[in-house]
Structure formats: C-alpha cells, structure tokens
Amino acid sequence: MSKKVNKNMPVLRFPEFQGDWKDKILAEASQIQTGPFGSQLKNEQYITGGTPVVTVEHIKNFYIDNFDYPSVTNLDRERLKKYTLNSGDLVFSRVGSVDLSACVEDHQEGWLFSSRMLRVRPNQKLKPKFLAYFLQQTKVRRYIIRISVGSTMPSLNTEILQNLPIKYCSLEEQEKIASFLGAVDRRLTQLRRKQELLQTYKRGVMQKIFSQEIRFKQDNGAFFPNWQETTLGKVANFSKGKGLPKEDLVESGNLQCIRYAELYTLYDEVIDKVFSSTNVDPGNLILSLENDVIIPASGESAIEIAKAACVKISGVALGGDLNIIKSSINGEFLAYYLNHYRKKDIARVAQGNTVVHLYSSQLAQIEIEIPSQEEQKKIVKFLTMINQKIKAVSQQIDHTEEFKKGLLQKMFV
C-alpha cells in the first residue's frame, strides 16, 4: 500500500489505484426504507420458528449476531414484504444507538426488519461491504449522532440518512478495501470465539471444582483432606471501607484507592493493579492487606453487588461502598469461590428495592466449604492459568480492534 496526502484521497491506498474519490449523499447511491409502523407489527404477532425479524438488540460488533430472533408467520411475512431484507442490505438503528449498523449476510436473505430500524439498499455505485465499513468510521458515526434529532433519545429518519455525505472510489478499489478489512474482521471473530470458548470452559470447570466433582491431589498422588463445612462468619472478620469523595481523586497522588465504581473496571476476581489514586491523608482510611477480599456494599441489583475480588496489593485505600473480608483463607480462592459458587447465596441475603444493600451480618451467614491451604493453592494456580489465557486473548482482541480502527481512519477519505 502507498500513502497519499490529498483531501479527496485516502492516506493509505493500494498502489494500483489512482485519482480522487467521489462525493455524494447516501440517497444518490442507495434506497432507504424505514421499518413498519408499530401498528403494522405488534409484539403479540411474534411467533417462534417463523421468519426472523431483526431489531436493534441484534446488532453486535457491526454484525447481525446470533440470537433467538422474534419471528412472524408466512402470512405476516407476505403482508410485510416491503420490509424484506436482501443480502447486501444494511440495517441501521433508528433510535438510541443511531450510529449502529450492520450488513445483511447471505443466510439472512428474506428476513424482515423492525420498526426500530432503517434499511439501506446500495445501488450499483456501491459495494455493500465497502459502505458497511465506511459507516463504521469513528468520524462518520459521530457525525450521524450529531445530525440525529431528539433531546431525550437520538433518532434517525429517512430524510436525515438520505442526506448523509459519503465518499467512494471505483468498484474495484471498493472490493479490495472491503476484502482487506474483511480479513481483519475474520481474525477478530476467531479471537472473540476463542475468548467465549475459554470463558465457557472456565465456568464449567469452576462449577466442577467447587462442587468437588473434580479434586486435586497432593504432589505424592494422595488425596487432600475433605473440605470443611462452615459459615463465612466463623472463619472471617468483616469491616467496611471509608468514604473517598470523588473531588479528592486525582490522576496521580500519594495513595492508590478502590471505590465501588473501580471494582467493575478491574479484571476478573483478582486485583493486581489499581487505576485511580487520591491525594487525601490516609490516616483515617481503611487500607488493604494483600489477602483481603472485597465485595460491594450497595448497588442497583442483588446479582450486581455479589461480585467478589481479592486485592493483591497492600496499602490501597478502600472506599465506603465496599465490604472487606479478612481471613486466613487464600484470598484468591475465596474470591473465585464466592464469585462463582456462592453468588446466588450472596444475592439472596442482600436487602433493598431501589438500592440493594449487603451487610457484613448477612455475609457472615453464607455457608461455605473450604479445602486445605495446599489444595486452595493448587486450585488458584489452575484458575489463574486459565485467566491468563483469557486475558491474553482479550489483549489480542484490543490490539486487533485498534489496528482496524487505524485502517478505517486511513483507508477512507
């Protein structure tokens, strides 16, 4: 590929192509159709096993993802044939996430689209995949959001989308660009599938480990002792973090901290780095020890707050919306165990409707089974190995997404 500097040529271009790209509005290169009115397609008309109907929730990573689609009868399909999808059509979210779009694949030919969608059918000037990638550009997505209407929720209509400016090249160059970016997307799909398989394997193996269907053995091949039944209150002490006002947080300061919000941005069940810091005096704060396990003290739902994580760093300030569990149990084991095997038990003892609260007195009631320290270590080592594989794939996905983002920026005008 060669690099060009011209306002109507891409920065990155295949060497066999020359000349400026053309400017048009989307209406000059496609037909745009809004979805059926709500009165034409009501929820009670949906069935199972008929012709699928695509809506906003089905778009993921700019693809129409695999879901259990709502569907309609053959009679309704014929009645709504105006809203049929052909392979190569593009579907747009009409309300909410108006920058979301996806290209219809061959196996989705003949499906319908819902009232919350717009259909774009490119004419002979545009290759569908080329247009799909053009619309994925960050600058194009931002522009679409900017021109949308509605104060509470962004909304698109046919007229707005028809006037969307587009830039395009020859069909041969469009085909080559789409093919190149398609190879990147296939790599992303493979990585995401690998990540899903690893996560599924992890969930399955954890269920078997914590139900003791799978047992680890000592180095000499002997079995470890039976797990001991107890309650969390009998083997742990509880405390609560102290308030860390948001206004005291700075980019860099003299003290690392974890608040409720940070817990949900940290990786999995083990916290080995902290993202935010504060410049407040640590004298009156609760500081972590290396083996501490933390669980949110409040949140919007019981399942949401049943999230345990082990802090592997000493001296981190813990915010007021966190329960702190201190025990002689391996903290990483306890976090894995609570987060995956006792999550529903923790959610069940939480209290509240609008805001759910979780108190130490409730945590103390949770029944647990604990293996020996040596078996705890073996379990942690095994699960850490799986986590490292998942994290490595996640990083590959991030790098590939950044690579694609750069290509979208440079291969289009």
Secondary structure, 3 states (H helix, E strand, C coil): CEECCECCECCEECCCCCCCCEEEEHHHCEEEEECCCCCCCCHHHCECCCEEEECHHHEECCEECCCCCCEECHHHHHHCHHHECCCCCEEEECECCCCCEEECCHHHCCCEECCCEEEEEECCCCCHHHHHHHHHCHHHHHHHHHHCECCCCCECCHHHHHCCEEEECCHHHHHHHHHHHHHHHHHHHHHHHHHHHHHHHHHHHHHHHHCCCCCCECCCCCECCCCEEEEHHHHEEEEECCCCCHHHEECCCCEEEECHHHHCCCCCCEECCCCEEECCCHHHCCECCCCCEEEECEECCHHHHCCCEEECCCCCEECCCEEEEEECCCHHHHHHHHHHCCHHHHHHHCECCCCEECCHHHHCCCEEEECCHHHHHHHHHHHHHHHHHHHHHHHHHHHHHHHHHHHHHHHCC
